[in-house]
């Protein structure tokens, strides 16, 4: 069993982004941490052809979900697709490949050399991405999108209440994240099973796998929490990328603080492109107004 591996859940529409991610792993992976990629069985052939000469191991979503269904029964009808993806990330531990895994999305890629010590302490305790949402909070204020802040705090409060924690709101994302299989096993054995709860219902009512893991970690106290800031620079919105370009940031400058970059894949949706273009134009006007008038 590996101490740590890298895990990505992907599918056909994300295949070429996933290849870019895998190429970056192959290029910068100092300790040769194994890469596992889960895809729908119907996409497996295409992925294997696309990923020729890139070292990685493929498994199918169905292999993971079969183990889940053996425990919780059939997946409910009309269970949302985005929750299936979260479910696979949460249930990957059942495959028994590793003690810890770094899960990374297809729209991410590394920009500098990395090693196991970037994700694990000397005692092999995974670092926990945990922060106060400050960067995105400040960005939301700059673009006058207070809804971003309200939505986050509403979500964070809901998860706090689930595990009866008070105190500051924590953001346990964005990905990549390092998860302990021991913690995920405990979520099942010490929380869900005694209460006769289903992972399907839990995800339906609390649809954020990152927040679920983080708050359960606080609740269970199973391993020490060693908080770290986000591992990758994430551009959640095109306006963030615009600001970064105006500052003259590059992969080289970002690599001094981050191991990689995430461009959220919804930017590339054709139906969104005109909307994004209009948003950038509006943001440019506000940006120039701030430079010229200071307001």
Order of alpha helices (4+ residues) and beta strands (2+ residues): beta-alpha-beta-alpha-beta-alpha-alpha-beta-beta-beta-alpha-alpha-beta-alpha-alpha-alpha-beta-beta-alpha-alpha-beta-alpha
